[in-house]
């Protein structure tokens, strides 16, 4: 007499947060991801608005000087070469990198190009907010100025640029990688963002509150962009365009 086969336990379903994270990391946001992307964009916008209000109403925030002094006094070793490389990418070189990234991704995939182009708008927002806030950069009597920088301080343009660039680049390339390679891609993006935040404070070019504002602005905009184009900005592939053109020619020839 044969024994009854034990019933297989159903595979546990991932939690909504885990499912949303998996979809974002895969570069394929669906219903689960979209349910979290717009609250993330809204939350980052609210915190950015709070940081902006505090910066606008007082010369320095309580954590600005202590955090800046800690970052500048910490022995970073070889990472200082990375900091210097990040700090020299300002002005035209930074803009050129952004344009090249957008163009290359447009050639690689239309969807990725659209995402990068819309993500770049956060750098335009950064410049407008800088003029509106007109916050002066750190002074030499409070911190050590290693890399003098022109212009206003809030928010950090470097942090805005490298945050949206890293986020959108990882998001655009993730669908073309196998799952085991997606984590290194996102880890690299997060590492570049963190190094940029440290580099700007280490150089004495920005206060920590400037860096926080830049990160929050770019995060809010990137989350919004990832949520938005999938619904209202379709990006047909070159194959789709060629097929439509071929069908149009066939209709005219008939």
C-alpha positions in Angstrom: 0.0 0.0 0.0 1.6 3.3 -1.1 1.9 6.2 1.2 0.0 9.4 0.4 2.3 12.0 -1.1 2.6 15.0 1.3 1.1 18.2 0.0 3.5 20.7 -1.3 3.6 23.9 0.6 2.7 27.0 -1.5 5.7 29.2 -2.3 5.5 32.2 -0.1 4.6 35.4 -2.0 7.0 38.4 -1.6 5.7 41.3 0.4 4.5 44.4 -1.5 7.7 46.3 -0.5 10.0 43.5 -1.6 8.1 43.1 -4.9 8.3 46.8 -5.6 12.0 46.8 -4.9 12.5 43.8 -7.2 10.7 45.6 -10.0 12.7 48.8 -9.6 16.0 46.9 -9.4 15.0 45.1 -12.6 14.2 48.4 -14.3 10.7 47.2 -14.9 8.3 49.1 -12.7 4.8 47.7 -12.6 1.8 48.1 -10.4 3.7 47.1 -7.2 6.5 49.5 -7.9 4.3 52.4 -9.0 2.4 52.1 -5.8 5.6 53.0 -3.9 7.3 55.3 -6.4 5.0 58.2 -6.1 4.9 58.2 -2.3 8.8 58.1 -2.4 8.9 61.0 -4.7 6.4 62.9 -2.5 8.2 62.1 0.7 11.6 63.2 -0.7 10.0 66.4 -2.0 8.6 67.2 1.4 11.9 66.6 3.2 13.7 68.6 0.5 11.2 71.5 1.1 11.9 71.3 4.8 15.7 71.4 4.3 15.2 74.3 1.9 13.1 76.2 4.4 15.7 75.7 7.2 18.6 76.7 4.9 16.6 79.8 3.9 15.8 80.9 7.4 19.2 80.4 9.2 22.9 80.8 8.2 23.8 77.2 9.2 22.0 74.1 10.3 23.2 72.5 13.6 24.9 69.6 11.9 26.7 71.6 9.2 30.0 72.5 10.9 30.4 69.3 13.0 29.8 67.0 10.0 32.0 69.0 7.7 34.8 69.0 10.2 34.5 65.2 10.7 34.5 64.5 6.9 37.6 66.8 6.4 39.5 65.3 9.3 38.8 61.6 8.5 41.8 59.8 6.9 40.2 58.8 3.6 43.5 57.5 2.1 43.4 56.6 -1.7 39.7 57.8 -1.8 41.0 61.4 -1.9 42.0 60.7 -5.5 38.4 59.8 -6.3 37.2 62.9 -4.5 39.5 65.1 -6.6 38.3 63.4 -9.8 34.7 64.0 -8.8 35.3 67.6 -7.8 36.9 68.6 -11.1 33.8 67.6 -13.1 32.1 70.9 -12.9 30.5 73.3 -15.4 31.0 72.3 -19.0 32.7 68.9 -18.4 29.7 67.9 -16.3 27.2 69.0 -18.9 29.2 67.2 -21.6 29.0 64.0 -19.6 25.3 64.3 -19.2 24.7 65.0 -22.9 26.9 62.1 -24.0 25.1 59.8 -21.6 21.7 60.8 -23.0 22.8 60.5 -26.6 24.5 57.1 -26.1 21.4 55.7 -24.4 19.1 57.0 -27.1 21.2 55.1 -29.6 21.2 52.0 -27.4 17.5 52.1 -26.6 14.8 54.7 -27.0 13.2 54.1 -23.6 16.6 54.5 -21.8 17.3 57.7 -23.7 13.9 59.2 -22.8 14.5 58.4 -19.1 17.9 59.9 -19.0 16.8 63.1 -20.9 13.9 63.7 -18.5 16.1 62.9 -15.5 18.5 65.6 -16.6 15.8 68.2 -15.9 16.7 67.9 -12.2 20.0 69.7 -13.0 18.0 72.6 -14.5 15.9 72.7 -11.3 19.1 72.8 -9.3 20.4 75.9 -11.1 17.1 77.7 -10.7 16.9 76.9 -7.0 20.5 78.0 -6.6 19.7 81.5 -7.9 16.6 81.7 -5.8 18.4 80.7 -2.6 21.7 82.6 -3.2 23.4 80.8 -0.3 27.0 81.5 0.1 29.6 78.7 0.0 31.5 77.6 3.2 34.0 80.2 4.4 37.6 79.6 5.2 37.2 80.6 8.9 34.9 77.6 9.5 36.2 74.9 7.2 39.3 74.1 5.2 38.7 75.1 1.5 40.5 72.5 -0.6 38.7 73.2 -3.9 37.4 76.8 -4.3 34.2 76.8 -6.2 32.3 79.7 -7.8 28.6 80.4 -7.6 26.1 79.7 -4.9 26.0 76.7 -2.6 22.4 75.3 -2.2 21.7 72.7 -3.4 24.8 70.9 -4.5 24.9 70.7 -8.2 27.4 67.8 -8.2 25.2 65.7 -6.0 22.1 66.5 -8.1 24.0 65.5 -11.2 25.6 62.3 -10.1 22.5 61.2 -8.2 20.1 61.4 -11.2 22.8 60.1 -13.6 23.7 57.1 -11.5 20.1 56.3 -10.7 18.7 56.6 -14.2 21.7 54.8 -15.7 21.3 51.8 -13.4 17.6 51.8 -14.0 18.0 52.0 -17.8 20.6 49.2 -18.0 19.2 46.8 -15.4 16.6 45.2 -17.9 19.5 44.2 -20.1 21.5 42.4 -17.4 20.9 39.0 -15.8 19.6 39.2 -12.2 22.9 38.3 -10.5 24.5 41.3 -12.2 21.9 43.9 -11.2 23.0 44.1 -7.6 26.6 45.2 -8.6 25.1 47.7 -11.0 22.9 49.3 -8.3 25.7 49.0 -5.7 28.0 50.9 -8.0 25.4 53.6 -8.5 24.9 54.0 -4.8 28.6 54.1 -4.1 29.2 56.9 -6.7 26.4 58.9 -5.1 27.8 58.5 -1.6 31.4 59.4 -2.8 30.0 62.5 -4.5 28.3 63.6 -1.3 31.5 63.1 0.7 33.7 64.7 -2.0 31.8 68.0 -2.0 32.0 68.3 1.8 35.6 67.1 2.0 36.6 69.8 -0.5 34.9 72.6 1.5 32.7 73.4 -1.5 29.4 72.6 0.2 27.8 72.3 3.6 26.2 68.9 4.5 22.8 70.6 4.2 23.6 71.5 0.6 24.5 67.9 -0.1 21.4 66.6 1.6 19.3 69.1 -0.5 20.9 68.0 -3.7 20.4 64.3 -3.0 16.7 64.8 -2.0 16.0 66.9 -5.1 17.5 64.3 -7.5 15.9 61.4 -5.7 12.5 62.9 -5.8 12.8 63.8 -9.4 14.2 60.4 -10.4 11.5 58.5 -8.6 8.9 60.7 -10.3 10.5 60.1 -13.7 10.6 56.4 -13.2 6.9 56.4 -12.3 5.8 58.8 -15.1 7.1 57.8 -18.5 5.9 54.2 -18.3 2.4 55.6 -18.4 2.5 58.7 -20.6 5.7 58.7 -22.6 6.0 55.6 -24.6 9.4 55.2 -26.3 9.1 52.9 -29.4 12.2 51.0 -30.4 14.0 51.4 -33.7 12.5 48.1 -34.8 9.0 49.3 -34.1 9.7 52.5 -36.1 11.1 50.6 -39.1 8.1 48.3 -39.1 5.7 51.2 -39.1 7.6 52.9 -42.0 7.6 49.7 -44.0 3.9 49.2 -43.5 3.3 52.8 -44.5 5.3 52.3 -47.7 3.4 49.1 -48.5 0.1 50.9 -48.2 1.2 53.7 -50.5 2.5 51.2 -53.1 -0.8 49.2 -53.0 
